[in-house]
Amino acid sequence: MTTRSVFQEAINTLNEAGRICSINERVMDVLQEPKRIFQFRIPLKMDDGSFHIFPAYRVHYCDAMGPFRDGTRIRPGLTLDEIKALGIFMTIKHCVAEIPAGGAKGGIQADPAKLTSSELERLIRAYVRNLQPKGPWVDVPGADIGTGEQAMVWMLDEYEQLTGQHCPAAINDKPYLLGGSQGGAEATGRGVFISLKAGAEDLGLDLKASRVAVQGFGQVGAEVASLLFESGCSVVAVSDVHGGVHAPDGLDLPSLKRHMAETGKVPGFSGGRDISNEELLECDCDILVPAAVQNVIHEDNASRIKARLIVEGANGPVTTGADKTLLERGVTIVPDVVANSGGATVCHFERTQGLSDAYWDLETVRSKLMTRISQAYQDAARTASDMNVKSLRLGAWMFALQKLEQAMQLRGWV
């Protein structure tokens, strides 16, 4: 398979959406690259006495709509190209979800599985020191692949040690005990599920009679699969980084979770047949949820996808070339900037609660999330219809670009 730049894929979508709805050329020029890039190297003494240098990044993409916000990714092979793409995705995602925030993303090129807890803590704290963070009105980092609540606590504590003041709103995705929001861990997966239901309803698909495949059985994919299973849907295939498992009549999710807890991986589950991640994408199903990494559905395999509905749990799992092929075949795609915006939305709720020092119960968070995600889907669909395009992705990006254009013009930037 040809290596694809995920950032270039994002720019291709940006430019196509801007062309269709005639966005001001100056606005488009602004959005071709991030506003600001932080790139540095973190030297670290390892517990065994060895020494290693870790490349690290933070991208401020566009803050026309408000302060920069969101995730910190730690994984092997992480590149600046990937972080730039995630930065523009966050810019669009915040607009689509009606969140008054700019798009940002950060990360460290490292393998968390090969680091001890103390090494990971020192790495996270050093990352915060190198960022020289400015607080909740400038840039609010959060979690992503390879980070979680514990990493965010280390980030918050380092920030507070540096500034000498308590400020729970400075970091997102924290535990509730230290100023996090109820429903944070489930937010992205629940948002994907809400989007999936909306897409299925538009297609006339009965969830209880539908077969769903979920690529990626981490925090997002496992939540989506569980909600689908509880709704009576037949989850016929799931996978993780090690591979997948397929059962045409549906998997027993509770048993699979017990298998995962015992073995640490999906393959080997007795309730189904082992398959590869590539086979999962092409399996016989009605709905496909790619919830792992970017560019997994591309020009080489798009023609073999059997699902009628694709709901993007990951960022950028479908390339622009595959997007066109799938649309021509009548496949509906609920794009990442709508489908997986639940995490960004609850991060917005978390910052709001932290700044006000007033915290909401779980049902309030879920209710507000349902409203936001449903409205984001409707806005994308309406904009696509108004502009006479079939693509929900272009509908979402056009909706966002119209807001960014207005904001930049009001600010006098263009």
Secondary structure, 3 states (H helix, E strand, C coil): CCCCCHHHHHHHHHHHHHHHCCCCHHHHHHCCCCCEEEEEEEEEECCCCCEEEEEEEEEEEECCCCCEECCEEEECCCCHHHHHHHHHHHHHHHHHCCCCCEEEEEEEECCHHHCCHHHHHHHHHHHHHHHCCCCCCCEECCECCCCCHHHHHHHHHHHHHHHCCCCHHHCCCCCHHHCCCCCCCCHHHHHHHHHHHHHHHHHCCCHHHCEEEEECCCHHHHHHHHHHHHCCCEEEEEEECCEEEECCCCCCHHHHHHHHHHHCCCCCCCCCEEECHHHHHCCCCCEEEECCCCCCECCCCHHHCCCCEEECCCCCCECHHHHHHHHHCCCEEECHHHHCCHHHHHHHHHHHHHHHCCCCCHHHHHHHHHHHHHHHHHHHHHHHHHCCCCCHHHHHHHHHHHHHHHHHHHHCCC
